[in-house]
């Protein structure tokens, strides 16, 4: 009668060891599960005469190229930072950059839009919109210099709550970036005819631009939030 080899392990025991090894090597700090990883994209709408360029875009996990899709989890825009380059030849005191959170396919409703601002401006008065005062909290951006606009962790958490309240069931897969306004040290502004360049208006896309900064703005039927800016006439804004 043949004796059973005592060193042979049952198949079930070997499978159990494999599973234990697999789960022990999962990084507990990585909250992005495979089932959450979908294609994401930062898209920019821009005009040829914009006085600033988006030089660099960073999130908490990577450098992002505008217009290029990448796989990531629902928290893909956490830690978003936009590096803006002043190419105007003049000193800039105020920037307003809009972020429009596009709804995924199958979801209805207008997109939630928000703003990241460099410095703060005074409320606008109807008929005197160009007469604003810039509160200098950060140094003016000299010609040829760069400045960062970013989303803090606290602002990100507030934004996540607003997105849930706005009915974003499938998360956010695309964010559109739009430069809304620039004010210079000499008092001049870009664009000069702002009414023709409302958020969501069509604009030629520049392929050689990378973005820095976050701003919020919305259409008339949608509330908006602003980080570091004051309320403008005709817009509801939540302050954090």
C-alpha positions in Angstrom: 0.0 0.0 0.0 1.4 3.3 -1.0 2.0 5.9 1.7 0.7 9.5 1.1 3.5 12.1 0.8 3.3 14.2 3.9 4.7 17.2 2.2 1.8 17.5 -0.3 -0.6 20.3 0.5 -4.3 20.1 -0.4 -5.4 22.3 -3.3 -7.7 24.3 -1.0 -4.9 25.0 1.4 -2.6 26.4 -1.4 -5.5 28.5 -2.7 -6.0 30.0 0.8 -2.3 30.9 1.1 -2.5 32.6 -2.3 -5.5 34.7 -1.3 -3.9 35.7 2.0 -0.7 36.8 0.2 -2.7 38.8 -2.4 -4.8 40.7 0.1 -1.7 41.4 2.3 -0.1 43.1 -0.6 -2.9 45.5 -1.3 -2.0 49.1 -0.4 -4.5 50.2 2.3 -3.8 53.8 1.5 -4.9 53.6 -2.1 -8.6 54.4 -2.0 -9.0 54.2 -5.7 -10.6 50.8 -6.5 -10.4 49.3 -10.0 -14.2 49.5 -10.3 -14.0 53.3 -9.8 -11.2 53.9 -12.4 -12.7 55.5 -15.5 -11.5 57.8 -18.2 -11.1 61.4 -17.0 -10.3 64.6 -18.9 -9.5 68.3 -18.3 -10.8 70.2 -21.3 -10.0 73.9 -22.0 -12.1 76.5 -23.9 -9.9 79.5 -24.8 -9.4 82.5 -27.0 -6.3 83.4 -28.9 -5.8 86.8 -27.1 -5.8 85.4 -23.6 -3.2 87.2 -21.5 -2.3 84.1 -19.5 -1.4 80.5 -20.4 -2.0 77.4 -18.3 1.6 76.1 -17.9 1.1 73.1 -15.6 -1.8 71.1 -14.1 -1.3 68.9 -11.1 -3.5 66.8 -8.9 -2.7 64.9 -5.7 -1.5 61.9 -7.8 -0.2 63.1 -11.1 0.6 65.8 -13.7 -2.4 66.1 -16.0 -2.2 67.2 -19.7 -5.2 69.2 -20.9 -7.1 67.3 -23.6 -5.6 63.9 -22.8 -7.7 61.2 -21.2 -6.4 59.2 -18.3 -7.8 56.5 -15.9 -8.4 57.5 -12.3 -11.0 57.3 -9.5 -13.8 59.6 -8.5 -11.4 61.7 -6.4 -9.3 62.5 -9.5 -9.5 66.3 -9.2 -8.5 66.4 -5.5 -5.5 68.7 -5.0 -6.1 70.3 -8.4 -3.5 73.0 -9.0 -3.2 75.2 -12.0 0.0 77.2 -12.8 -0.8 80.3 -14.8 1.9 82.1 -16.8 1.5 85.9 -17.4 2.3 86.5 -21.1 0.5 89.8 -21.3 3.5 92.1 -20.9 1.6 93.8 -18.1 1.3 93.2 -14.3 -1.8 91.2 -13.3 -3.6 91.8 -10.0 -6.7 89.6 -10.4 -7.6 86.3 -12.2 -10.9 84.5 -12.4 -10.8 80.9 -13.8 -14.0 78.9 -14.3 -14.3 75.2 -13.8 -17.4 73.6 -15.4 -18.1 70.0 -14.1 -19.7 68.2 -17.0 -22.3 65.6 -16.3 -21.6 62.0 -17.4 -23.7 60.5 -20.3 -27.2 59.6 -19.3 -27.5 62.4 -16.6 -29.6 65.5 -17.2 -29.3 69.0 -15.9 -26.9 71.9 -16.3 -23.3 71.5 -15.2 -22.2 72.8 -11.8 -19.5 75.5 -12.3 -17.1 77.0 -9.8 -14.3 79.6 -9.7 -10.8 79.9 -8.5 -9.6 83.4 -8.1 -6.3 85.1 -7.6 -7.1 88.0 -5.2 -10.5 89.4 -4.4 -12.6 92.1 -6.2 -15.3 94.4 -4.9 -18.9 93.8 -5.7 -20.0 95.1 -9.1 -22.6 97.8 -9.5 -25.1 97.6 -12.4 -24.0 100.0 -15.1 -20.5 100.4 -13.5 -19.2 96.8 -13.9 -15.8 98.0 -15.0 -15.2 100.0 -11.8 -14.0 97.4 -9.4 -11.4 97.5 -6.6 -8.9 94.6 -6.3 -8.0 93.6 -2.7 -4.4 92.5 -2.9 -4.0 89.4 -0.8 -1.3 87.9 -3.0 1.5 89.7 -4.8 0.7 91.0 -8.3 1.9 88.7 -11.1 4.6 90.4 -13.0 4.9 90.0 -16.8 6.6 86.7 -17.6 6.0 85.3 -14.1 3.9 82.4 -12.9 1.3 82.0 -10.2 -0.6 79.0 -8.8 -4.4 78.6 -8.3 -5.4 75.6 -6.3 -8.1 73.7 -4.6 -7.6 73.1 -0.9 -8.7 69.8 0.8 -11.5 71.7 2.6 -12.7 73.3 -0.6 -12.6 69.9 -2.3 -14.8 68.3 0.4 -17.3 71.2 0.1 -17.3 70.8 -3.7 -17.9 67.0 -3.4 -21.0 67.7 -1.2 -22.4 70.2 -3.7 -21.9 67.8 -6.6 -23.9 65.2 -4.7 -26.6 67.7 -3.9 -26.7 68.6 -7.6 -27.4 65.0 -8.6 -24.0 63.9 -10.0 -24.7 60.2 -9.5 -22.0 58.9 -11.9 -19.3 61.3 -10.6 -17.4 63.7 -12.8 -15.5 62.5 -15.9 -14.8 65.9 -17.5 -14.0 69.4 -16.3 -14.0 72.3 -18.7 -11.6 75.1 -17.8 -12.4 78.7 -19.0 -10.5 81.9 -18.3 -13.2 84.3 -17.3 -11.5 87.6 -16.4 -8.2 89.3 -15.9 -7.6 92.7 -14.2 -4.3 94.5 -14.7 -2.4 96.8 -12.3 -3.1 99.8 -14.6 -6.9 99.2 -14.2 -7.5 97.7 -17.6 -9.3 94.4 -18.0 -9.6 91.3 -20.2 -11.8 90.7 -22.1 -12.8 94.3 -22.9 -16.3 93.1 -24.1 -17.1 90.6 -21.5 -20.8 90.1 -22.5 -19.6 88.4 -25.7 -17.5 85.8 -23.7 -19.9 84.3 -21.2 -19.2 81.0 -19.6 -20.2 78.2 -22.0 -19.8 80.3 -25.1 -18.0 78.6 -27.9 -14.3 79.4 -28.2 -11.4 78.3 -30.3 -9.3 75.7 -28.4 -5.6 76.2 -28.0 -3.7 72.9 -28.0 -0.4 74.2 -26.6 -1.8 75.4 -23.2 -1.7 73.7 -19.8 -3.8 75.0 -17.0 -3.5 76.2 -13.4 -6.2 77.6 -11.2 -9.8 76.8 -10.3 -12.8 79.0 -10.5 -16.6 78.6 -10.3 -19.3 80.2 -12.4 -22.7 79.0 -13.6 -25.5 79.6 -16.0 -28.6 81.6 -14.9 -30.4 78.5 -13.8 -27.6 77.0 -11.7 -26.1 78.2 -8.5 -22.3 78.7 -8.3 -19.6 78.6 -5.7 -16.5 80.8 -5.6 -13.3 80.2 -3.6 -11.8 83.5 -2.7 -14.1 85.8 -4.7 -17.0 88.0 -4.0 -20.5 87.7 -5.2 -21.4 89.3 -8.6 -24.8 90.6 -9.6 -27.0 87.8 -10.9 -25.1 85.0 -9.4 -25.6 83.0 -6.2 -22.4 82.0 -4.6 -21.6 80.0 -1.5 -18.6 81.2 0.5 -16.3 78.7 2.3 
